[in-house]
Amino acid sequence: MRITLAAVGRAKAGPARDLYKDYAGRLRRGPIGPLILKEVEARGTFPPAELRRREAELLRAAIPAGARLIALDERGETLSSAEFAAHLGRWRDAGMAEIACLIGGADGLDEAIRDEAALVLALGPMTWPHLLVRALLAEQLFRANSILTGHPYHRGQ
């Protein structure tokens, strides 16, 4: 199952990008992976609602045809790592070949793109920098892969 991470903004060199690359690199084998990053950026200055709409158009263009969508949003569902792995495992077992995870910009995701998602996921009640969310998501995808393969990386309940 291939996963595309479509994200608003371009990550600059630094610890957040390095951490993302580390976990994304671990997803080359197994039932989940590879993880492919597609960065998009709306050029210009716009009111927040217009900026979200433009970013949604760019994100949609980065999504592979037929992909099941996961939208990262602070108003989404919070899942344990095991529950997240179970979601991915069910989709894999149902023959889903493409997953697309969507991370909006500083003003969040457009409501229309959230409505299109099969899963709207929150990484807890705190707000995280959208560039750091990439690394957090990559780690959780690696953890889900470990859970699904029975690898001891995940030691949680």
N, C-alpha and C positions, 0 to 999 in steps of 0.2 A: 504494500500500500504506500503510494508515494504521497508526500505531504508538501504542499506549497505554503510558505509563510509569506503572505502579501502584507507589507507594512508601509505605512506612511513615514517618510523621512529617510535620510541617508545616514547610516551609522559612520561616525568618524573613528579613527584609530583610538583605542583606549581599552580599559578593562571590561566594559560592558560588551563591546564587540568581540574581544578575545574570549570571554566566557561563552557568548553565543556560539562562536566558531568551534570551541572545544566540544560542547554538547552536540551541535549539529554534525560535527565530524564523527561522533560516535554512532550516529544513526545510518550508517552505510549498509548495515546488515541486520537481518531480523524481520519480523512481520511489519514493523513500522519503519519507513524510510525508503529512500533518502529524504532529507529535508532540503528543500530548494527555497532560497530567499529571493523575493522579488520586491525591490524597493521602489516606491512611487513618491512623487512630490508635485503638488500643485504650485505652480509659479504665480506670483502676484499677491496682492493684499486684498482680502475679501472679508465681509462680515462672517462671523462664525458659522451660521447656517449655510451660507453659500460655499464656504470653504469645505465643510463636511460633505456637501453634495458633490463638489468637484473631486474631492478625495475618493468618494464612493465610486464615481465613474472610473477613476484610475485603478482602484482596487478591483472592480469588476473585470476590467480589461486584463488584469494579471492572473485571474482565476482560470485554471484549466477547465475545458469543457466537461460537464458532467460531475464536477467535484462537489462533494458534500461540504457545506460551509460551517465553520466554527468561528463565531465572532467573539473577540475578547472585549469585554465591556464591564465596567464596575457594577452595573445593574444586573449582571448575569447570574447564573446559577453557580454556587460554589460546590465543588465536588472534592472528595478525597482523591488521592492518587489512584487508589484501587478502583474507585467508581469511574474515573476518567479512563483508565485502562480498559475497563469493561465496556464502555461506550465504543472505544476504538476497536476492541476485539469483536464486538457484535457487528460493526460496520465491515470489518475485514471479512468476517465469516459470511456475511451477506453478499460478498463479492465487490464491495466498494473499492475501486482501485485508486481513486484520487480524493484527497482531503485538502481543503484550503482553509488555513487559519488567517483571520483578518485582524490586523492591529491598526487602529486609527491614529490620527495625529493628536496634538495637544488638546484639541477641542472634542475628541472622541469620534465615534462612528456615527454616520448618518442613520437615522431611524429606519429608513427603507432597507438598508443593507443588513441591519440587525434583524429585521422581520424576515429576510430571506434565509437566515441561518438555521440550520438544523439544531445547533446548540449555541446558546449565548452563554459564555463562560466568564466568570469573574475569578481573579486570583486572590480572593479574599476581600474584606471590606475596605482595605486601605487603597489609596490611589497610588499607582506606580508610574514612574517615568516610562513613556512609551518605548524608548530605546532599551530600557532594562527589561521590559516585558518579553522581548525577544529571547533573552537568555533564560528567563524563568520558564517560558513556554518550551524552549528547546530541552531544558532539563526535565520537565514533566513528560515530554514525549519520550525522552530516553528512559525515564523511570517506567513509563507505561510499557515500553518495549521490553524492559527487564522483567516486569510483572508478567507479561504475556508469554515470555520464554522461560520463566522460572529461574532467572538469574538472581543471585543473592544481593544485587545492588540495593533493591528495595527491601528494607527490613521492617517497615511499618506494619500496622495491623490492618 
